[in-house]
C-alpha cells in the first residue's frame, strides 16, 4: 500500500525519482522451514533474485530500475489483488515483456549477496528492529536518511497523502525524531488492481 501511495499520488506531484531496492523478509525474519510463513517469504525472496538479475542485465541503471518496478508491480498485483502465489517467474517476466531467461535466477543463490547488501544498506538507515517498507530520501544537508513505514492499510485521499508525505519529509530533517505509532485497525483495502 505504501508503494501504491508513492507511485500513484506522491511521485507525480513531488517530482520524485524512486529507486526500488530489495528487502528479503526471508533474510530479515529468518522463519523456520516448518512455519506457515516460510513458504510465502521464500517465494518472494526468490522473486527478488529474478528482479536483481533483470536489474543487472539492463543497459542503464534507469532501465534496470524501471524493469524491477514492472516486475514488482505485477507480482504485487497477482499476490495481493488476485490472491495468487501460484505463478512462475517465467510467467511473471512474460507478462511484463522481459526476457524469460531471467527466470533461472529464481533458484540461483548467487543473487542473495546483492539482495543482502541492498537490504543491509536500507537497514543501516533505520535500524534492525523494523521491517518493510523503508523509505530513504536525501535530506537538505545532502545526507541520506530513512524511515520504516509509513504502514498504511489503504491509500489516503490524494490531498491527505501529499500532506502525509510532506510531513514525513519534514520529520526526516529532525535528527532526534525516531518513532510514531498507533494500533492498527481495519483490514487492508488494496483498491482496484493496477493496470
C-alpha positions in Angstrom: 0.0 0.0 0.0 2.9 2.4 0.7 4.3 1.7 -2.7 1.0 2.4 -4.3 0.6 5.7 -2.4 4.1 6.8 -3.5 3.7 5.7 -7.2 0.1 6.8 -7.8 0.0 10.1 -5.8 3.3 11.3 -4.4 5.8 10.6 -7.2 4.0 12.7 -9.9 3.1 15.6 -7.6 6.5 15.8 -5.9 8.7 15.1 -8.9 10.3 12.1 -7.2 12.8 9.7 -8.7 12.1 6.4 -7.0 14.7 3.7 -6.9 13.4 0.3 -6.0 15.6 -1.8 -3.7 15.1 -5.3 -2.3 14.4 -6.3 1.3 14.0 -10.0 1.9 11.6 -11.0 4.7 13.2 -14.4 4.5 16.6 -13.0 5.5 15.1 -10.4 7.9 12.7 -12.6 9.8 14.5 -16.0 9.5 11.4 -18.2 9.8 11.7 -21.9 10.4 11.1 -24.0 7.3 8.2 -25.7 9.0 6.3 -22.5 9.7 3.4 -21.3 7.6 5.3 -18.1 7.0 8.3 -19.7 5.4 6.7 -20.7 2.0 5.4 -17.2 1.1 8.6 -15.3 2.1 10.8 -17.9 0.4 8.7 -17.5 -2.8 9.0 -13.7 -2.7 12.7 -13.9 -1.8 13.3 -16.0 -5.0 11.3 -13.4 -7.0 13.8 -10.8 -5.7 16.6 -12.9 -7.2 14.8 -12.6 -10.6 14.4 -8.8 -10.2 18.1 -8.4 -9.4 19.0 -10.5 -12.4 16.9 -8.2 -14.6 18.4 -5.1 -12.9 22.0 -6.3 -13.5 21.3 -7.1 -17.2 19.8 -3.7 -18.0 21.7 -1.3 -20.3 21.4 1.6 -17.8 20.5 1.9 -14.1 17.3 3.7 -15.1 16.2 0.9 -17.4 17.0 -1.7 -14.6 15.0 0.3 -12.1 12.1 0.6 -14.5 12.1 -3.2 -15.2 12.3 -4.0 -11.5 9.3 -1.8 -10.8 7.3 -3.6 -13.6 8.1 -7.0 -12.0 7.4 -5.7 -8.5 4.0 -4.2 -9.6 2.9 -7.3 -11.5 4.0 -9.7 -8.7 2.3 -7.5 -6.1 -0.9 -7.3 -8.1 -1.0 -11.1 -8.5 -0.3 -11.7 -4.9 -2.4 -9.0 -3.2 -5.2 -8.3 -5.7 -5.6 -11.7 -7.3 -4.7 -13.8 -4.2 -2.4 -15.8 -6.5 1.0 -17.2 -5.5 0.7 -20.0 -8.0 2.7 -18.4 -10.8 6.2 -19.0 -12.1 9.0 -16.4 -12.6 8.8 -17.1 -16.3 5.1 -16.2 -16.4 5.8 -13.0 -14.4 8.6 -12.0 -16.8 6.5 -12.8 -19.8 3.6 -10.7 -18.5 5.7 -7.6 -18.4 7.6 -8.2 -21.6 11.0 -9.1 -20.1 13.2 -12.0 -21.4 12.1 -15.1 -19.6 15.7 -16.4 -19.4 15.9 -14.4 -16.1 13.6 -17.0 -14.6 16.7 -19.1 -14.0 17.7 -16.7 -11.2 14.8 -17.9 -9.1 16.8 -20.8 -7.8 20.2 -19.2 -8.1 21.7 -18.3 -4.7 24.4 -16.1 -6.3 21.8 -13.2 -6.2 21.5 -13.5 -2.5 24.7 -11.5 -1.9 23.3 -8.4 -3.7 19.9 -8.8 -2.0 21.6 -8.9 1.4 23.9 -6.0 0.6 21.0 -3.8 -0.6 18.8 -4.8 2.4 21.7 -4.1 4.8 22.1 -0.6 3.3 18.5 0.2 3.9 18.5 -1.2 7.4 21.7 0.8 8.2 19.5 3.9 7.7 16.7 2.8 10.0 18.0 0.1 12.4 17.4 -3.7 12.7 14.1 -3.6 14.6 12.0 -2.7 11.6 10.5 -4.4 8.5 9.2 -3.1 5.3 8.5 -0.7 3.8 11.6 1.5 4.2 11.7 5.0 2.6 15.0 6.7 2.2 15.5 10.3 1.0 18.3 12.8 0.7 18.0 15.4 3.4 18.6 19.1 2.9 22.2 18.7 4.2 22.9 16.1 1.5 22.9 13.1 3.9 20.7 10.1 3.2 18.2 9.2 5.9 15.4 6.7 6.1 12.2 5.6 7.8 10.4 2.3 8.4 7.0 3.0 7.0 4.6 4.5 6.7 2.5 1.4 7.2 -1.0 2.1 5.8 -4.0 -0.1 5.2 -5.3 1.9 2.2 -4.1 4.8 0.1 -5.4 8.1 1.6 -7.2 10.7 -0.4 -4.6 12.5 -2.6 -4.6 15.8 -0.6 -4.1 13.9 2.7 -1.5 11.6 1.2 0.6 14.6 -0.1 0.3 16.2 3.3 1.5 13.0 4.9 4.5 12.8 2.5 5.4 16.5 3.2 5.2 15.8 7.0 7.4 12.8 6.7 10.0 14.7 4.7 9.9 17.5 7.4 10.4 14.9 10.2 13.3 13.4 8.3 15.2 16.7 9.0 15.0 16.2 12.7 17.9 14.0 14.0 16.2 13.3 17.3 12.9 12.0 15.8 12.6 8.2 16.0 9.0 6.9 16.0 5.3 7.5 15.7 2.9 4.5 16.1 -0.7 3.6 16.8 -2.5 0.3 16.9 -3.7 -0.9 13.5 -7.4 -1.1 12.9 -9.5 -2.2 10.0 -8.5 -4.5 7.1 -6.3 -3.8 4.1 -8.1 -2.1 1.2 -5.9 -2.7 -1.9 -8.2 -0.6 -4.2 -8.5 -1.5 -7.8 -5.9 -3.7 -9.4 -3.2 -1.6 -11.1 -3.3 -1.7 -14.9 
